[in-house]
Amino acid sequence: MGVADPSTYRPATGTIPESPGVYRFRDGTGRVIYVGKAKNLRSRLNSYFADPVNLHQRTRQMVLTAESVDWMSVATEVEALQQEFTWIKQYDPRFNVRYRDDKSYPYLAVTLDEEFPRLQVMRGAKRKGVRYFGPYSHAWAIRETLDLLLRVFPARTCSAGVFKRAGQVGRPCLLGYIGKCSAPCVGTVSAEEHRRIVDGFCDFMGGRTDVMVRRLEREMTEASEQLEFERAARLRDDVAAMRRAMEKQTVVLGDGTDADVVAFADDPLEAAVQVFHVRDGRVRGQRGWVVEKTEDLTIGDLVHHFCTQVYGGEHGEADVPRELLVPELPADSDALADWLSGHRGSRVALRVPQRGDKRALLETVERNAKDALARHKLKRAGDLTTRGRALDEISEALGMPTSPLRIECFDISQIQGTDVVASMVVFEDGLPRKSEYRRFIIRGATDDLSAMAEVLRRRFARYLDARAETGEVGVEAADEPDAPAGQADDEPRVGVLIDPATGRPRRFAYPPQLVVVDGGAPQVAAAAQALADLGIDDVALCGLAKRLEEVWLPDDEFPVILPRTSEGLYLLQRVRDEAHRFAITFHRQRRSKRMTASALDTVPGLGEVRRKALLRHFGSLKRLSAATVEEITEVPGVGKQTAAAILAALDGESKTPPTD
């Protein structure tokens, strides 16, 4: 795939409306690579087709990668904002700003979707039915807060397994005995009573701290007046625990402000974002992101992207604040405030604080953002520039016309022809794109060369079938849904370029610029033959041999030797190692399932119930195989003769670790 000339797809100026709207750039396969919104579509789109030399580095790369642009005009800026958010969520365009957490923050989560909600530490993607408090800087800070509050709100904190076992034996865990759990597992409280305890905890964490402290103090006074001194003492200790928990959340704004304070630190290529979540005047949480700037973005533009991505999605912040304090208002601040108000259900103010405590707090958040950007730049050591250099070095070494923006690497894993599997990993712009990874079960091959040929035939046959079926690139057509990411692709299936269910191209619907195979000349020759049989002649191919890290090209007698310090070689190694890791992981999963099924299935008289009991008792086949006959007979229903047969069957299984 070559570089497109923007003039070949530039729309005639007169055809572009001057109304608000959203637009999307597509590459040659029809894949949406960038989505934007504009108050005036004609003015905004024309700016992309000026002299490319004057464009931001990433914008220039996007315009040169694209081969078409289309748009949708709408009536208002708020509609444009909503449509932009919908398209970004739908297409996941690779040139749009992406907010990536600069670390995985822990949250205090309450699983309200369970009959007996659980309080616990959670990281990662948020899920529906769970209420989150935080984020906290450290998990121990959550446990410290929980430890203080469990005496006041003795809600369940145990796992499902512990909860179930306690109910079976009729005894609560230690927390139930020391008063830090109301022990719903053994019926000490009903589901409704436990839910009330959890609701009280959520109210306290949600900011109703002073109301709850005053209520407890009133109950303490009443208990004392009624001479219930033990109850009064317990309430006194509860109030003290609450106050200690509140002290950990410093009061920064005395007027009970409910706001998110957002600040940025940026350079021409990246920006660090920090947000302090202030509820009832106290800092309840802090969070940070690092973003790549895909065009020449102002601080106001970054505010726009922050609001739409952080508060927009179903996994975003459900708790939209009453006030958003930012360093600069975006051009569409009125529309943005209306959009946020719709998400909150009441009016949201977007303001730039000029003086006083709020201005001082914004400056504190800005210092945090500057520190975060400095740490990130030190950590990545100019990674953006390095990645660009690596891609340029690869294209030069392999004689490619352009840098390989999409690289796919394939690896085979097997043991003597059994459980043969293959992996496909994808790197875009030098970074792993894990949602695009694929795994294959190889059925018609027993050695690495035939397996490599099969997996490439299957991968590229999908692409060719899609292109042939649609008749032209980028046309939408209905077909069966694609296999989910991470699921094995057992049989080749006909696909299409655009999946009508998601609006995104199918994972096999567009080709890479470079295919990398794990191995030397034989593996490259097998891969080249498979591509040639399919008529694929516009995809570069190379192999990376482990022994000397040599780069092999098809039909070349000698390898390409890249310098050991080469960023291009380092990127190829990362791609190859990731494919190897992915293949080995899948192979071990397959082999483990096969061993579990075959080894115990062959034992006479051992049914499914006792097989499960054995695995539950020992935890794994490895521990079971290391046990003695006497230890195995401790499992109900298993006699000495059966135990001996189990050990004999397990000893007969190969214990050789997977190799590629």
Secondary structure, DSSP 4 states (H G I P E B T S, - for coil): -----GGGTPPPGGGS-SS-EEEEEE-TTS-EEEEEEESSHHHHHHHHTS-GGGS-HHHHHHHHH--EEEEEE-SSHHHHHHHHHHHHHHH--TTS---EESS---EEEE-TTSSS-BEEEE-SS--TT-EEE---S-HHHHHHHHHHHTTTS--B-S-HHHHHHHHHHT---HHHHTTSS--GGGTSS-HHHHHHHHHHHHHHHTT-HHHHHHHHHHHHHHHHHTT-HHHHHHHHHHHHHHHHHHHTS-B--TT---EEEEEEEE-SSEEEEEEEEEETTEEEEEEEEEEE-SS---HHHHHHHHHHHHTTSTTS-S---SEEE-SS--TTHHHHHHHHHHHHTS--EEE---SHHHHHHHHHHHHHHHHHHHHHHHHHTSHHHHHHHHHHHHHHHHT-SS--SEEEEEEEEEETTEEEEEEEEEEETTEE-GGG-EEEE--S-SSHHHHHHHHHHHHHHHHHHHHHHHSSTT-B---PPPPPTTSEE-S-----SB-TTTSSBPTTSS--SEEEEESSHHHHHHHHHHHHHHT--SSEEEEEETTTTEEE-TT-SS-B---TT-HHHHHHHHHHHHHHHHHHHHHHHHHHHHHHHHHHHTSTT--HHHHHHHHHHHSSHHHHHHS-HHHHTTSTT--HHHHHHHHHHHHTS--PPPB-
